[in-house]
Every structure is written in C-alpha cells, then in structure tokens.
C-alpha cells in the first residue's frame, strides 16, 4: 500500500518562531508599501503603452481627421521619433524616481522596524525605572505586582511574588500550589485549599490592601485560582492621557508619572499593532432650543468630569513624586488609591519634609560640609512638592466652579425639557431623523498613520540619543539587549508619543480619552527583549486581536446618563437594541427604565457628585517658612 506523500516539515520548536518572523515582516512591508511605494512595473507599462501604440494611433487618427488623408513618411518618422524620445525620457524619469523612492522606502521600513523593536524594550526599561524609583518594601511590592500581571508566569514566579508581598513562605507555597492545580484544571483541589487556608490568608491580604490595593487584588485572584486572561487585557491607569497633556501644556514633566509613561508606550504599541478601540457617543436632532440645552448640559458634564480627573491626576502626580524621593514618608506609588487617601499621605509627607528642612537649616553653619548639600536637596524637594500641591489646589478649585456650572445647566435643561414634553427626548432607534441617536466610532491608525507615527518616533530616538539596543556586557544578560533611558528621557518620550498620535486620533478630545481609559490595554507580557522586530510585530498584532471588544459597561453608563440627567425613556425597543448590539445587562436597563419622572424632579437639586472630592486647603505657611529658613541658611553659609 502506497503511503500518501507528506511534505517535510521543520522542527516543531522552530516553526512558531519562523512563522512569527514571516508574519511580522509581512506586516512591516505592508505598512511601508501603503505609504512609500507603488510597483514600478505598473508605471513602466503605463508609460510604454501611452508613449507607444496610443500616441501613434492618436497621431494617425488626428492627422486623418484634420487633413483628410493618411500621414506621409516624413510625418510617420516625426511621430515615431517623438514617441521614442518621450517614451525613453519617461522611462528614465520613472526609473530615477523608483531608485530614489526605493531608498526612501528602505529608510521608512528601517524606521518602522526600529520603533517596533524599541517600544517593547522601552516598556521594560520604564517598568524597571518604576521599581528603581521606590525603596524598601514598596520596591518589593511593586515588583511583585508586575510579576502577578504576567499571564504566563510560572508557579515559581507566583510563589516569589507572594513571598515579596506577604513575607510568609508557607502562605506563598499554598498560592503556588493553587496555581499548579489551575494549570491542569483541578478546580476541586483549588476549592479544598481555599477553604482550608482562607481564614489564614485573609488577614494577610487585608494587611497589604491599604498599601498596595492592586497587588493585593492580583494576589487574591491567584489564591482563588484565577490568572490574567489575554482576552480581558490589563486595566489602564485612569486619566494618564490628561496628565501627559498637562505636562505638555504647562511645560512641567513633574505633572506626569512613570506609570503614565508606561501607559503611553503600551498605547502607542497597541495602535501600531492594529488595535481598534470603540467609542460610543450620542447626538440629538430636533427642536433647536432643546438641542441647545442638551448640548450645554453635555458640555458642562464633560467639563466637570475633566475637572475631577484633573484634580485626581494632580494628587497622583504629587504622591508619585514624593514616593520617588528618598527620605519621605511615602513609599508606595499612587495606583489604586482614593483621592482622600492620596491627599492625607501627601500632607503628612510634606509636613515631615518641612520639619526636616527646618531642623537641618540651623546646623549648616557649624556642621560638616555635606549638611549644605543635604539642605539644598531637601529644599528642592519641598519646592517641587509645593508646586505640585498648588496645581492640585487650583484643580480642585476648578472642580467647584465646574460643579456650579453643571447645576445651572441642569436646571435650564429641566425647565426646557419639562415644557416641551418627553416625546421629544425619547431615545429613537427606528426610522426618522429626529431624536437622540447613538453613534459608534473607532479609534485606530491606518497604515499611513502608523508609518507617520513610526517616523516621528524614530526621529525622536535619533535626536534624544536613544540608540538601538546594545549587547550587555554581563554574561547573564548576554543574549538580551537593553536601552539606557533615565526618568527625564522616559517622560520626554511619553510627550513625543502624545504629539505623534494627536494628529491622527485627537488625544486631546474628552470623548477619546474616556474611550481609551474605559478600555483595557493589551497584555504584552510575553514580549521579550531578544526578539526581532518582525517577531515583535507579529506578536503585537496577535495580542491586540485577542482583546475582546466589550461595550456593555460603556452602553450601560451612557444609558444611565441619558436616563438620570436627560430624562430619556428607555422603551422596549431601545433596551433590546442596547442588549443585542452592545451586550448591556437587561436587569440594569430594567432598573433604569423603572425610574419615575417624579424622582427626576425630586432629585433636581441633588448634587451630581458621585464621589465628593476632598477639600484641598491652600498650601500651608509652615512649608514656606521652612523654605525661607533654608534659603537664608544657604545664603549665609555661602557668604
């Protein structure tokens, strides 16, 4: 019996890497070709056809129609010579253009490869800077959280992260055992271990909840037998775009954190890899007074949300700065903490910093020489902290003004909508042009935009001296590559990413920021430094495709705003549309549709604050007194 022919295959260990390389090269080539290159053979055939048969036939027909007879031999010689000369000139010009265009295409492809290869490595460098900026137990907790975010981490890695967080090897070993059972699907054993050790581990989880809430959440999920899912992605740090744009506007890089740099790097690599982020908005078409009132209320709500986000961003920037400085009371970063907690920690740290400065100032004159540099360092820390605190204070003053405007616009909307009736404000999904309409948009980069963003970033790499990865000298890191970037260079890179993306996706628009903040980021934990640009391009494209598009929460939030703020009735057709189109929960929509108009009128004067912001007081005088004492001590010692 003759066996069917079977094509020889490469070794199994080599096939995935080869496939990644091929797919990545195809992706880079496609982006480059979409911008820089048109096949030169097509242009050559067009020139030959136009300068040859088409020109001769046109000349012969024109001569016959004009003179009523066929061209003479001299005329044929003229036309043939004309077509040959013009055709040759066109071919030479086209060849010259393609030669120079080919070199330009190669340069563009090199820039795209350089950016795709460098962004994941810069992401790893930034994460290392985040850990490096912390001290003591805070450094251990942040490193452990980064380990737990990796989807493919081994049970040994889970155990290491648990030891770093809990400082208890027995508890860490239990969590590692649960992770082993999770990998083979033995959920019954997981339930046994959770029931057996739950009472022991819960107090340990509660102990680190206030210090590192995100790390605690990740560790608890591991204990319950859950691991990060590539389809769910990774939650973003809220309002990171606002902080980066504020740093650009005010020319103050302290307003952004290293976590913001990490988020900008992830967003840039996502969009270059083909990520499409959905965005839901609504618009009204109908009576102009009602439309004007609705637009005014929506603008006031947008300004209020931006003011709230700005205040929280300023507090995060202040807390992150104090956490990065040595000798302050703050150790952990600001991720996952409420605004009132951030404010309390910042005030305690700044009071302690001012007290240290006041105690150090009198000792400069008679103390050792290093006291002067210590005082100068403390004074510089306090000066920067006061500047950031004043920014937070101004931001929360703007929250109060925005809230007052929101209440005023809401009263006007209530008055006009009550006078015109509910029929004009109903959510209409059927035919017709009047009423409220949901609009779905997509935030993405086309191939031309991807190439432009890569060229922009490649120019910045060259200007900032961010060279291509060099081989590490250490034998342990010999196979890997590292990029040397400090904190200032990392923050400038985040600014350049924002400037590169702004013309293509309009990052400064509030609705764009809300859509990006509401979406989970792709999990790029499997990207390693020693991969080639083609492999990183292929893996990046595969990872962004893994993210599930989930608009259910966005649709529910939009429905909540329409019902509570705009008195829109969710009729059965509207609810069915939100459920079928966006996956909204029927129970939530039913709860919203059961609101009565009397409830709207009764809550007219109720504050729209879902979470009242903290009362940020003006900067304290003791801080300024400490700065004055430090300045006098430094000046007298210098003289």
N, C-alpha and C positions, 0 to 999 in steps of 0.2 A: 504494500500500500504506500502510495507516494504522499509524503507529507507536504502540506502547503508551504509555499515559500514565505519565510519570515525575515523581514528586514532586520539587519543587525542594529542593535541599539547601543548607545553609550552607557557607561556605568551609571547605576542609579544615583550614586552620590553626586555625579557631575551634572546630571540632566537639569535639575531645578536651577542651578546657577547659570548654566548656559542659556536656558530659556529666559531667565531674568535679564541677562545681558542683551539678548536679541530683542526682547520687547522694549527694554529701555532705550537701546539705540534707535529702534523704530520710532519711539515717542519723540526723542530729541530731533531726529531727522524730519519728522512731520511738522514739528513746531518751526524749525528753521525754514523748511520749504514753503510754509504758508506765508512767510514774510519776505524772504530774500530771493527766491529763485523761481523762475519759470523755465521749463525744459527748453534748452537752446535748439533742439532738433525741430520743435514745433515752429519756432521763429524762422529757422533756416528754410523749412519747407514753404512757409508763407511767403518769404522773400523770393525764392526761386519761382514759385507759381505766379506771383504778381509781376515780377520783372521779366518773366519768360512768356509763356503762352498767352496770359491775359493781356499783357501790353501789346504783343504782336497782333492778336485778334482785334483788340480795340483800335489800334492804329489802322489796320486794314479796313475795318468797317467804317471808321470815321472818314478815311480818305475816299472810300467809295461813295458814301453819302454826300460828302462835300463837293467832290469833283465829278461824280457820275462815272468813274472808271477806276480800274484797279491801279494800285501804285506801280510805278516804274521800278526798274532795277536799282536806280540810284536811291529811290525812296526806301526800298527794302534794305539796302545797305545802311541807310541812315537809321532806320528803326532798329535793325539788328544791332548795330553798333551802340545805339542809345541804350537798348535793353541790357546788353552785355556790360557796358560801363556802369550803369546804375545798379544792376544786379550785383556786380562784383563789389561796388562801393558799399552796398547794403550788407552783403555777407561779411565784408571786412569789419564794418562798424559793429555788426551784431556779434562777431567773434570777439572783438575787443571788449565789447560790453560784457559778454559772458565770462571772459577771462577775469576782468576786474570784479564782476559780480560773484564769480565763484570764490575768489579770495575773500570777498565780503561775507559770503555765506559761511565759509570756513571759520572766519573770525566770530560770526554770530553763534555758530554751533559750539565753538570753544567757550564762549561766554556762558551759554546755556549750561553746558556741561560743568563749568566751574561753579556756577551758582547752585546747581542741583547737588553737586558733590559737597559743597562747603556748608550749605544751610543745615543739614543734619548734624554735622560736626560742630558747627557754631552753637547748635541747640545743646549738645552735650557739654560744650565748654561753659555755656551760660548756666546750666544746672550745677556744674562744679563751682562756678563763682557764687551761686546762691548758697551752697553749703559752706564754701570758704568764708563767706561774709559773716557767718554765725559762729558762736563759740559754745564750748562745753556741751551740755545736754541738748541744747537747741540744735546744734550741728548734727548730733546723733539722730534726733527725731526727724529732722528734715531729710537726711539721707535715707532713713528707714521708710519714710513716706514715698520717696522716689522709687525705692525697691518694690514696694507693695503696688505701685501703679503699673508695673510691668506685667503684661498679660501672661508672658511665657516664663516667668521666673520659676526657678526650681524650688522644691520643698526646703532645700538647704538655705536658699535665699530668703524664703518666708521665715524660717527659724531665726536667721540672722537679724532680720528686721524686727521680729518680735522681741529678741533679746535687747536690741537697741532701745525699743520703746518701753518695755516692761521691766528690764533688768532682772528677769527671772527665767532661768534656763528651763526649769520644769514646765512652766506655762508655755514657753516658746516651743518646747518639744511637742506638747499637745497640739498646738496650732499647726505645726509642721506635719504631724500625723494626719490631722484632718485634711490638709492639702493633698497628701498622698492618696487618701481614700477618695477625695474629689476627682482626682485624675483618672481613677478606674471606675468611677460611678457607684461606689458603695455608700449610698446616702444613709442606709440603715446604721452603719457604724458611725457615721458623722453625727447622727441624732443621739446615739449612745454616748459619745464623747461630750457633746454639747450638754446633755442632761447631767452628766457626771461632774463636769468641771465648770459649768455655768456659774454657780454660786462663788466659785473661787476667782474666776476671771472678771466678773462684772465689777467688783470694786477696783480692780486694776485698770479696767477701761475707764471708769469714772474718774480715776486719779489723773489721767492724761487728757481728759476731754476738754478741760479749760485751757490747757497749754497748747495742745495740737489737735483741734477737733477733726480736721481732715484725716490726719494719720490714724486717729482713733477709729474713725468710720471705716477706713480701709482695713484695719486690723480686725475689727469686729466682723466685717464681711468674710474675711478669710476664716475666722473662727466658726462662722455659720456655714462654711462650705461653699462660699461663692468667690469667684475670681472676676476681674475685669473682663468684659466682653468687647471684642473688636467692633461689633455692630452697635454697641451703645456709645462708644467713644469715651472721651475724657471731658468732664465739665471744665469750662473755661473760668478763669479768674474774672469776675464781673468788672465791667467798666474799664478794662485795660486800654481800650482804644482812646477813651476820653483822657486818661492820664498821659498817654503819649502825645496826643494832640495838644494838651495843655502845656506840656514841656516844650513843644514847638512854638506855641503862641507866646509864651512868656519867656522863652529862651532860658529855661531853668530845668536842667536834667534831674534835679532832685525830686521833681514832681512825679517822676515815674520810678518804678521799682524794677529789680532784676526779674521778678516774676512777669512783669509787663513785657520785658524783652523776650522772655521765653515764649509768651503767648503770640507776640508778633512774628517770631521766627516760625512757629507752628502754622499760623495763618498764612504766611507767605508760601511755605512749602505745600500746604494744602491746596491753595489756589493754583499754584504752578503745576501741581499733580492732577488737576482737573476737578477739584471739589466744587460742588454746586450747593449753595446754602439758600433754602427757600425763605421768602419774606412775605408776610401777609399784611395788607393794608386795607382800608375801606375809604370810600368816597360817597358823596351824596349829590344827587341831581334832582332838583325840584324847585320849590319857591326860593327866590334869591335871599329873602330875609332869614328863612330857616337855614339855608345853606351857609349864609354868612355867620349866623350864630353858632352853627355846628363847627365851622372852620375855626372860629375864635376860641371855642371851648377846647377843641383838639390841640390847637397851638398852645393854649395855656397849660393843658395837661402835659404836653411834650416838654415845655419849658420847666415845669415843676419836676418832672422825672429827671431831666438833665441836671437841675439844681441839686436834687437829692443825691444823684450819682456823683456829682462834682464834690459835694461835701464829704461823702464817704471815701472818695478817691484821695482827697487831701489828707484825711486822717490815716488812710493806709500808707500814703507816701511818708508821712511823719513817723508812723510806727516802724515802717521798714527802715528808714534812715537811722533811727535810734537803735534798732536791732543790729544794724551793720556796724555800728560804732562800738568800740571796746570800752568797758567801764561803765556802761549804763545799766539800768535795772531791767531793761527789756532784752530778752534773749531770742524768743521765737518770732517768726515772721507774722504778718497780719492776716494770713489766709484763713478764711472761715470764721472770723471773729466779728461780733456785732459792733456797731458804731460806738455805743456807750462804753463797751469794754476797751476799745481802742483809745477812746478819749481818756478814760481813767488811767490806763497804763502810761499813756504819753505824759499826762500831767505829773504823775509820780516820778517818772524818769527825768522830766525837765526840772522839777523841784530839786531832785537829788543832784542833777548836773549843776544847777545854780549854786547849791550849797557847797559842792566840791570846789567850784571856782572861787567862791568867797573865802573858803578856808585856805586855799592854795595861794591866793594873791598876797597876803602879808608875809609869806615865807620866801618870796622870790628874792628880796633884797639881801637877806643874810644866809640864805640856803645855798645848796650846791648849784652848779650851772644848769643841770638838767631840769631843775624846777621851772626855769623860764620856758623851756620848750614844752613842758607839761602844761603850764598855764596857757600858753598860746594855743595848744591843741584843744584844751577844754573850752576856751573862749570861742574858738572857731566852731566847735560842735554846738555850743549853745547859740551862737549867731545863726547858724543854718537851721537849727531846730525852731528858733523863734520865727524865722522867715516862713518856714513851712506851717507853723501853728497859725500865724497871721493869715496865710492863704486859706486854711481850714475855717478860721473865724469868719472871714469875708464870704466864703462859700455858703456857710450856714445862715449868714445874714440874708444872702440871696434866696435861700430856701423860704424864709419867712415872707419876703416880698412876692415870690412866685406863688406861694400858697394863697396870699391875699388876692392876687390877680385871678387865680383859679376859682376861688369862691365867687368873685364878682362875675366872671364869665359864666359860671354855672347858674347863678341867679338869672342872668339875662336869657340863657338857653331855656330854663324852666318857664320863664314868662312867655317867651315866643312860642315854644312847643305846646304849652297848655292852651294858648289862644288859637293855634292852628289845628289842633287835633292830632290824635295818634296815627291816623291813617297816612299822613304824610311822612311819618318817621318809621314806618314799618319796614322790616328787612325783606326786600322783594327779590325773589330768585327766578321769577318767571319772565315772560317777555315784557318789553317796555323799557323805557329809558329813565324813568323817574324812580326815586327812592335810594336806599342805601345799597351799595354794591361792594362785595369783597373782591379784592384784586390780589393775585398771586404773582410775585416776581421771583427772580433767581439772581443771586449774587455769584458771579463766576467770571473767569477770564477766558476770552477766546485765544486762539493760537497767536494772533498778532499781539495781543496784550501780554501774554506770557513772555514772548520774546522781548518786548519793550521793558517789562519789569526786570527780566534777567540782565539785559544790557545796562539798565540803570544801576542795579546792584553790583554788577561786575565792575563798572566804573568806580563805584564807591570802594570796592575791595582794593582796587589799584591805588586810589587816592589815599585811603586810610592805612595802607601798608599791610592789609590782611592778605598775606601771601598764601599760595597754595600749600596744603599740608606738607610738612617736612617729616622725615623719619625721626623717630625718637631715639635718643642715644641709649636709653635703658634697654637691657636685654629682654626684660619682661614685656616692654611695650614696643618691641622692635617691629612687630607686624602691624601695629596700629599707627595712626597719624594724628597729630594734634595741631591745633591752631592757637597761637598765643594772642589772646584778647583780654584786655583789662576791663574794669567796670565802665569806665568812661567810653571806651571804644564800643562796648556792647550796647550802651544806651544810644550812642550816635547811630549804630546800625539799625536799631529799632525805629529811630526817626527817619532814616533813609527808606526803610521798608514802607512806612506810612506815606511818605512823599511819593514813592514809586506806585503804590496802589491807589492813591487818591484819584488820579485822573480816570481810572478805569472802573472803580466800584464805588466812588464817593464815600469814603470812610467818615467824612465829617457829618453826613446826614444822620439825624437821630434814629430814623427807622432802620437804617443799615446797621447801626451799632446795636440796636435792640435785637435785630435778627441774628447777628453774629454772636452776641452774648447769650442768646437763648438757645443756640445750637451747641452741641458737644463737638469738641475737636477730635480729629482722627488720632488714633493711638500709633505713634511712630516709635514705640519702644523696641521694635525688632530691628531697626536700622542700626548698623554698626559702622565705626569709622573706617574699617579696612575694605568696605565695599566700594566698587567702582561707581562712577556717575551713572552708567547705564543700569546697573543693578538697583541703585537708589531710586532712579526714575521709575523703574518698573514696580518696585515695592511701594513707592509712594502712591502711584496710580491705583494699585491693588487695594491699598489700605483705605483710601478715600472712598472707593466703591463699596467697601464693607459697611460703611456707616449707614444705618437705617434712617430714612427720612421720616421724622416724626413731627407732624404739625398739630397733634392732638392738643397738647398743652397751649400752644400758641392760639389755636382756634378757640379754646375754652376761655383764655384770657381776653381775647378780642370780644367774644360773646358777653363776658362779664362786664367789660367796659361799655358795650352797646346797651345792655340792659340797665345797668345801675346808673350810668352817667348820661345816657342819651335817650332813656325811656323807650327803647325799641322793644317791640313784642316779638318773641320767638315763636312763630306759628309752627305747626307740624311740618310744613314743607321746609322751613328754614332749619329746624332741628334735624330733619332727615338728611338735608344737604350737608350739614356740618359733620354728621356721623359718618355718612358714606364717603364724603370727599376727603375729610381730614382725620377721621378716627376719633372724634370727640366722644366723651363718655355720655351715654344717654341719661344716666342718673344726674350728672352735673347740669346738663341742659334742662332737664325737667325741674330741677330745683330753681334754676334761674327764671324759667318761664312762669313759675308759680308766684312770683312777686306781684303784689298788687300796686296799683297806682297810688293808693293812699300811703303805702310805705315809702314811695319816692318823695311824696310831698312832706311826710313827717321827717324824712332824713335830709331835707333840703339844706338845713342849717348845720348839719353834722359835718365835721371836718373830713376831708378826703384823705387825711393822713392814714395810710395803712400801718405805718410804724413811725411814731413821732420821733423826729431826730433829736439827738442830745442837745442840751443847752450849752453851747460852746461860749464860754466867757471870754472877755478881752484878755490879751497877754498880761501876765502878772508883773507887777512892778519889781518884785524881787529878782526876776530874771534880768531886767535892765540894770538894776543896781549891781548885780554880780558882774555884768559886762563892763560897767563903768569902773568898778574896782580893779578888774583885770587890766583894763586899758591904762589906768593910772599906774598900776604896779609895773607893767611892761615899759611904760614911758620913763618912769623914774629910774628904773634899773638900767635902761639904755643910756640915760644921760650920766 
